[in-house]
């Protein structure tokens, strides 16, 4: 997939917050969190919930890679 949630994982580290805490605070399901861990697409509603919770912009949560390869290292 050409999206990476690396900025979100870094944000969680910076905020000293676990994925479980984020799930509880935003109502994100475990299956959705698992999808993000596999770099799969999630709905914009999920991204909106995260951005609203952290009062941040989309690029603080997800980045798009223009290379388009499905086996990327980011």
C-alpha positions in Angstrom: 0.0 0.0 0.0 1.2 3.5 -0.6 0.3 4.9 2.8 2.2 4.8 6.0 1.0 5.4 9.6 4.6 5.9 10.8 3.8 9.5 11.8 1.0 8.2 14.1 3.3 5.6 15.7 5.9 8.3 16.4 3.2 10.6 17.8 2.1 7.9 20.2 5.7 7.4 21.3 6.1 11.2 21.8 2.9 11.4 23.8 3.9 8.2 25.8 0.6 6.6 24.8 -0.1 3.0 23.8 -2.2 1.9 20.9 -4.7 0.5 23.4 -5.0 3.9 25.1 -5.6 5.5 21.7 -8.3 2.9 20.9 -10.1 3.6 24.1 -9.8 7.4 23.7 -11.1 7.5 20.1 -13.4 4.4 19.9 -11.2 2.8 17.2 -11.6 -1.0 17.1 -8.8 -3.5 17.4 -9.4 -4.7 13.9 -9.0 -1.1 12.6 -5.8 -0.7 14.6 -4.5 -4.0 13.2 -5.3 -2.7 9.6 -3.2 0.3 10.3 -0.4 -1.9 11.6 -0.5 -3.7 8.3 -0.4 -0.4 6.4 -3.9 -1.0 5.0 -6.4 1.7 4.2 -8.8 2.9 6.9 -11.7 5.3 6.5 -11.3 9.0 6.7 -13.6 8.9 9.8 -10.8 7.1 11.6 -8.2 9.6 10.5 -10.6 12.4 11.5 -11.1 10.9 15.0 -7.3 10.7 15.5 -6.6 14.2 14.2 -9.4 15.6 16.4 -8.1 13.8 19.5 -4.6 15.1 19.0 -5.6 18.4 17.5 -3.2 17.7 14.6 -3.2 17.7 10.8 -3.6 14.6 8.6 0.1 14.6 7.7 0.9 14.2 11.4 -0.9 10.8 11.3 -0.5 9.4 7.8 1.8 9.9 4.8 1.5 9.0 1.2 4.3 7.5 -0.7 4.4 8.3 -4.4 6.5 5.3 -5.3 3.4 3.1 -5.3 5.2 -0.1 -4.4 3.3 -2.6 -2.2 6.4 -3.9 -0.4 7.8 -0.7 1.1 9.9 -0.3 4.2 8.1 2.8 5.6 
